[in-house]
Amino acid sequence: MAQKETVAAEKVIDNVVVTVKSGKTGDFLRQLWETHQADILHFGKVLLLSLLVILIAWLFTRFARRLIYKAVEKIAKVDESIARVLYVIARTVIWLFAFLIVLDLFGINTASILTVLGACGLAVGLAMKDSLSNIASGIMLLILRPYKLGDYVECGGISGTIKEMGLFSTILVTPDGLFISAPNSQLFGAPIKNYSRNEKRRVDITVGISYGDSLEKGLEVLQDLMEKNGLILKDPAPQVLVQDLADSSVNLTLRFWTNTADYWTAYWQIKEGLKKAIESAGLNIPFPQRVVTFANAIPKQLDDK
């Protein structure tokens, strides 16, 4: 049966070639129209409807993108990354529906295709359970928003600045410029320490002065150093505390608050000014010292030798 259909198709093609070569193309087209007029009109209708469906799907994707991004912009607490994720999901759904409608217009049984796609989806889902876990974690991270783009975070042994948030992974950059791609499930399943989330941060810096120096003067000098720095907040007020009576020094802790954006600038400024302020006040930063005491005197005969 298949062989007969092949032979018949070859004869039709040969007739078309002969007709075109003989210059009777117009007669052939006229005959084709008269013979298959209904089929040609039906195919043209289906083709136009398919193009219309594709055009509508394209317009819907543009409308969905504009709608999603505007909605996200109006909600201050929603990160921009969630707009991209929602748009990708909406675009995929729209084009999937358009594809099924086009197949249905051409008379293809979409029910069987959906059944096959469902079975394939189940198999792929079982095979890619880790990836699906990353997707679920990514959606939860975008909803709960423990961090946003530009935040410096530490989580699960990973630390860096958030550069990109996706459904499968989150991209971070370390302070020394290294690229890190972390699976979302790893980030969502561990405590997240966000250094950029709060507006203010506390700084603790410890320095030692000699036991022979005046403790009151040391406290006064360090307090004055912090009060003169414009990056240190007045509320809460900066403090100087006696942290420890160490082996070689009295350790004092400078504790102050600053805006998160000014954290490292204030930290290095105070660090730089510590030595100069202490020495200018006549105080000393002692070297580590150790006293060694011999329990027994050396025998005289060994000393003579």
Buried (B, 14 or more C-beta within 10 A) or exposed (E): EEEEEEEEEEEEEEEEEEBEEEEEEEEBEEEBEEEEEEEEEEEEEBEEBBEEBBEEBEEBBEEBBEEBBEEBEEEEEBBEBBBBBBBEBBBEEBBEEBBBBBBBBEEEEBEEBEEEBEEEEEEEEEEEEEBBBBBBBBBBBBEEBBBBEEBBBBBBEBBBBBEEBBBBBBBBBEEEEEEBEBBBBBBBEEEBEBBBBEEEBEBEBBBBBBEEBBEEBBBEBBBEBBEEBEBBBEEEEBBBEEBEEEEBBBBBBBBBBBBBEBBEEBBEBBEEBBEEBBEEBEBBBBEEEEEEEEEEEEEEEEEEE
